[in-house]
Amino acid sequence: MISSDAIRGYTDIMLLFLLLEKASYGYELSKEIRALTLEQYNIKETTLYSAFTRLEKNGYITSFPGTETQGKKRIYYKITPTGKEHYEKKCEEWKLIKKVVGKFIAKK
């Protein structure tokens, strides 16, 4: 299991990646993260919604109510053009981080 401390800076990139394909809501996105990481990372609800707030404040995503008629309406999130640009920059940054940190990983 990956600790939340180790992955803290990458929550945004995970969410933006998932939102590239389609708009979605919190619970569905958390299920997708668990599935894609083969259950090695389980995002906490507080982490998830803090990320949504931060991403929306920065203009990387927008939110809108769903049209469900049973129970409480879900809030959906959609990536913006600015969010797509940010995602691409973060991917480039990740490549550099892997290269730099890789120099300090013992190869046995």
C-alpha positions as CSV (number, residue, x, y, z in Angstrom):
1,M,0.0,0.0,0.0
2,I,1.3,3.5,-0.9
3,S,1.3,6.0,1.9
4,S,-0.6,9.2,1.4
5,D,2.6,11.1,2.3
6,A,4.6,9.5,-0.6
7,I,1.9,10.3,-3.2
8,R,0.6,13.7,-1.9
9,G,1.9,15.8,-4.7
10,Y,0.4,13.6,-7.4
11,T,-3.2,13.5,-6.5
12,D,-4.0,16.4,-8.8
13,I,-2.4,14.6,-11.8
14,M,-4.3,11.4,-11.1
15,L,-7.6,13.3,-11.0
16,L,-6.9,15.4,-14.1
17,F,-5.9,12.2,-16.0
18,L,-9.2,10.5,-15.1
19,L,-11.1,13.7,-16.1
20,L,-9.5,13.8,-19.6
21,E,-11.9,11.2,-20.8
22,K,-15.1,12.3,-19.2
23,A,-16.7,14.2,-16.4
24,S,-17.2,12.2,-13.2
25,Y,-18.0,12.5,-9.5
26,G,-15.9,11.8,-6.4
27,Y,-16.9,8.3,-5.5
28,E,-16.5,7.1,-9.1
29,L,-13.1,8.7,-9.4
30,S,-11.9,7.2,-6.1
31,K,-13.0,3.7,-7.4
32,E,-11.1,4.3,-10.6
33,I,-7.9,5.3,-8.7
34,R,-8.2,2.1,-6.6
35,A,-8.7,0.0,-9.7
36,L,-5.9,1.5,-11.7
37,T,-3.5,1.2,-8.8
38,L,-4.6,-2.4,-8.3
39,E,-5.7,-1.5,-4.7
40,Q,-2.2,-0.1,-3.9
41,Y,-3.6,3.4,-3.3
42,N,-6.9,4.2,-1.6
43,I,-7.5,8.0,-1.7
44,K,-9.0,9.4,1.4
45,E,-12.3,11.3,1.0
46,T,-10.8,14.4,2.6
47,T,-7.8,14.3,0.3
48,L,-10.1,13.9,-2.7
49,Y,-12.4,16.8,-1.9
50,S,-9.5,19.1,-0.9
51,A,-8.0,18.4,-4.3
52,F,-11.3,19.2,-6.0
53,T,-11.4,22.5,-4.2
54,R,-7.8,23.3,-5.1
55,L,-8.2,22.3,-8.8
56,E,-11.4,24.3,-9.2
57,K,-9.9,27.4,-7.4
58,N,-7.0,27.2,-9.9
59,G,-9.3,26.9,-12.9
60,Y,-8.2,23.4,-13.8
61,I,-11.7,21.9,-13.3
62,T,-15.3,23.0,-13.1
63,S,-18.1,21.4,-11.2
64,F,-21.8,21.0,-11.9
65,P,-24.7,19.1,-10.4
66,G,-25.7,15.8,-11.9
67,T,-29.2,15.0,-13.0
68,E,-29.8,11.9,-10.7
69,T,-33.3,11.9,-9.4
70,Q,-32.8,9.4,-6.5
71,G,-31.4,10.9,-3.3
72,K,-28.8,13.7,-3.2
73,K,-27.6,15.0,-6.5
74,R,-24.0,14.2,-7.3
75,I,-21.5,16.9,-8.1
76,Y,-19.6,16.2,-11.3
77,Y,-16.2,17.5,-12.2
78,K,-14.9,18.3,-15.7
79,I,-11.4,19.3,-16.8
80,T,-10.9,22.7,-18.4
81,P,-8.6,23.6,-21.2
82,T,-6.3,25.2,-18.6
83,G,-6.5,22.0,-16.7
84,K,-5.4,20.0,-19.7
85,E,-2.4,22.3,-20.1
86,H,-1.5,22.0,-16.4
87,Y,-1.8,18.2,-16.7
88,E,0.7,18.2,-19.6
89,K,3.1,20.3,-17.7
90,K,2.9,18.0,-14.7
91,C,3.6,15.0,-16.9
92,E,6.8,16.7,-18.1
93,E,7.7,17.5,-14.6
94,W,7.1,13.9,-13.5
95,K,9.6,12.7,-16.2
96,L,12.2,14.9,-14.8
97,I,11.5,13.9,-11.2
98,K,11.8,10.2,-12.1
99,K,15.1,10.9,-13.8
100,V,16.5,12.9,-10.9
101,V,15.3,10.8,-8.0
102,G,16.2,7.6,-9.9
103,K,19.9,8.6,-9.5
104,F,19.4,8.1,-5.7
105,I,17.7,4.8,-5.8
106,A,20.0,1.9,-4.9
107,K,20.2,-0.6,-7.8
108,K,20.8,-4.1,-6.5
